Amino acid sequence: MFEQLKVENLLDINQTIAKELFENIQYPWQALSKISEFIMAVGPTLPEEKYDKIGRDIWVAKSANVAPSAFLNGPLIICERAEVRHCAFIRGKAIVGEGCVVGNSTELKGSILFNCVQVPHYNYVGDSILGYKAHTGAGTITSNLKSDKHKISISVAGDKLDTGLKKLGAIIGDNVEVGCNSVLNPGSIIGRNSNIYPLSMVRGFVPKDSIYKQAGEVVDKR
């Protein structure tokens, strides 16, 4: 029943510096609690000719373009050719993959962006994982805490899988497109190659190769 939520069915783990985090887990969100430990272990091994170390726990690739007005907090790795734009706010426990874009006034924390992810304008990405070439439109929010503060479960075809987490944003599969001003409710899982209409409020699981128009109206891509 929950096979579609497994790492191998959502993410190409060869497209992240954090590949080893995903190799021995079933579900992607199980990697979130290990981000800090991973960064502190891997950061010191990054080649000095390619990465600058900033303070105690931030590593930024020399080929990355980070705006002077961006705020960076660790633990943090920003990989090669990434772009962090004006007034971006990276709060830490984050990995920004190769060729990623973290846009103007975008807030990022407790998350992994696989290579070539774009979160370009006024996004909030918290406690989330975005797969290879995923793209979120302007104003997209990954809501990561339920209003009742209860632990988050994920519904698939009426059955629920308890994540054991109080904070979990979205797991967005490879090549997903999320339309502008959408809200992904806590524990939203978007399957590979799917599209989310602008102004959507998404809850639960959206299968791969789908178009999400609104709750109850999800159609197969042709």
C-alpha positions in Angstrom: 0.0 0.0 0.0 2.8 2.4 0.9 5.2 1.2 -1.8 4.8 4.5 -3.7 6.1 6.5 -0.7 9.5 4.7 -0.7 12.7 6.5 -1.5 13.3 4.6 -4.8 9.9 5.5 -6.1 10.3 9.2 -5.5 13.9 10.2 -5.7 17.1 9.6 -7.8 19.5 9.5 -4.9 22.4 9.7 -7.3 21.4 13.4 -7.7 22.4 14.6 -4.3 25.6 14.9 -2.2 23.6 13.3 0.6 23.1 10.0 -1.3 24.3 7.9 1.7 21.5 9.4 3.9 19.0 7.6 1.7 20.7 4.3 1.1 19.5 2.5 4.2 16.0 4.0 4.8 12.6 3.2 3.5 10.9 6.6 3.4 12.5 9.9 2.5 11.5 11.8 5.7 13.6 9.4 7.7 16.7 11.3 6.4 15.6 14.7 7.9 16.8 14.0 11.5 20.2 13.1 10.2 21.0 16.2 8.1 23.1 18.0 10.8 25.1 15.0 11.6 25.7 14.3 7.9 26.9 17.9 7.2 29.3 17.9 10.1 30.8 14.6 9.0 31.0 15.4 5.3 31.8 19.1 5.4 35.4 18.7 6.6 36.1 16.2 3.8 35.0 18.5 0.9 38.0 19.6 -1.2 39.4 23.0 -0.2 40.1 23.9 -3.8 36.3 23.7 -4.5 34.7 24.7 -1.2 35.1 27.6 1.3 34.5 27.0 4.9 32.6 29.8 6.7 32.8 29.7 10.5 32.3 26.4 12.2 29.7 24.6 10.1 29.0 26.2 6.7 30.6 25.0 3.4 30.0 27.0 0.2 31.3 25.9 -3.2 33.6 28.5 -4.8 31.5 28.2 -8.0 28.3 29.0 -6.2 26.8 32.5 -6.5 25.6 33.8 -3.1 24.2 37.3 -2.9 25.8 39.5 -0.2 22.3 40.1 1.3 21.6 36.4 1.8 21.6 35.1 5.4 23.4 31.8 5.9 23.2 29.7 9.1 24.7 26.3 9.6 25.0 23.4 9.5 24.9 24.0 5.7 26.4 22.8 2.5 25.9 24.8 -0.7 27.1 22.8 -3.7 28.7 23.8 -6.9 27.1 26.2 -9.3 24.2 26.9 -6.9 22.7 30.3 -6.8 21.4 31.9 -3.6 19.7 35.2 -4.4 19.0 38.5 -2.7 17.7 38.3 0.9 17.4 34.5 0.9 17.2 33.2 4.5 18.8 29.8 5.1 18.3 28.9 8.7 20.5 25.9 8.8 20.3 22.1 8.7 20.2 22.4 4.9 21.8 21.0 1.8 21.5 23.0 -1.4 22.5 20.7 -4.3 24.5 21.4 -7.5 22.9 24.0 -9.8 20.1 24.8 -7.4 18.4 28.2 -7.1 17.3 29.5 -3.8 15.4 32.7 -4.7 14.9 36.2 -3.4 13.3 36.2 0.1 13.0 32.4 0.1 13.3 30.8 3.5 14.9 27.4 3.8 15.5 25.2 6.8 15.9 21.5 7.8 15.7 20.5 4.2 17.5 18.8 1.3 17.4 20.2 -2.2 18.6 17.6 -4.7 20.6 18.8 -7.7 19.0 21.4 -10.1 16.1 22.2 -7.8 14.6 25.7 -8.1 12.8 27.4 -5.2 13.1 30.8 -6.9 10.7 33.4 -5.4 9.3 34.0 -2.0 9.1 30.3 -1.1 9.1 28.7 2.4 10.7 25.3 2.4 10.9 23.7 5.9 11.6 20.1 6.9 11.2 19.0 3.3 13.0 17.1 0.6 12.8 18.2 -3.1 13.9 15.8 -5.7 16.0 16.3 -8.8 14.9 19.2 -11.0 11.8 19.9 -8.9 10.5 23.4 -9.3 8.2 25.5 -7.1 6.5 28.6 -8.3 6.5 31.9 -6.6 4.9 32.0 -3.2 4.9 28.2 -2.7 4.7 27.2 1.0 5.6 23.8 2.5 3.6 23.9 5.7 5.5 21.7 8.2 3.4 21.8 11.5 -0.2 20.8 12.0 -2.4 23.3 13.8 -3.1 20.8 16.6 0.6 20.0 16.9 0.0 16.3 16.6 2.3 13.9 14.8 1.9 13.8 11.0 0.6 10.8 9.2 0.3 10.3 5.4 -2.9 9.0 3.8 -2.8 6.7 0.7 -6.1 5.4 -0.6 -7.7 5.7 2.9 -4.9 4.0 4.8 -2.6 6.1 7.0 1.2 5.8 7.7 2.4 7.4 10.8 5.7 9.3 10.2 6.4 9.8 14.0 7.3 13.4 13.2 5.6 16.6 14.5 7.4 18.6 11.8 7.3 17.4 8.2 6.8 19.7 5.2 6.7 18.1 1.8 8.4 15.3 -0.1 8.5 16.4 -3.7 9.6 13.8 -6.2 11.9 14.3 -9.2 10.8 16.6 -12.0 7.7 17.9 -10.1 6.3 21.3 -11.0 4.4 23.2 -8.3 2.3 26.1 -9.4 2.5 29.6 -7.9 1.0 30.4 -4.5 0.3 26.7 -3.6 0.3 25.4 -0.1 1.6 21.9 0.5 0.1 20.8 3.9 2.2 18.9 6.4 3.2 15.5 5.1 2.3 16.1 1.4 4.0 13.6 -0.9 4.2 14.5 -4.6 5.1 11.6 -7.0 7.6 12.0 -9.8 6.8 14.0 -12.9 3.6 15.4 -11.5 2.2 18.9 -11.8 0.4 20.9 -9.2 -2.0 23.7 -10.4 -1.3 27.2 -9.1 -3.2 28.3 -6.0 -3.6 24.6 -4.9 -4.0 23.4 -1.3 -2.5 19.9 -1.4 -2.9 17.3 1.4 -1.7 13.7 1.4 -0.3 11.8 -1.5 -0.3 12.7 -5.2 0.7 9.8 -7.5 3.5 10.1 -10.0 2.7 11.3 -13.5 -0.4 13.2 -12.3 -1.9 16.6 -12.6 -3.4 17.9 -9.4 -6.2 20.4 -10.1 -7.9 20.5 -6.8 -8.8 18.1 -3.9 -10.7 15.1 -5.5 -9.6 16.1 -9.0 -6.3 14.5 -9.8 -5.9 13.2 -13.4 -3.2 11.1 -15.2 -0.8 13.0 -17.5 -1.1 12.1 -21.1 
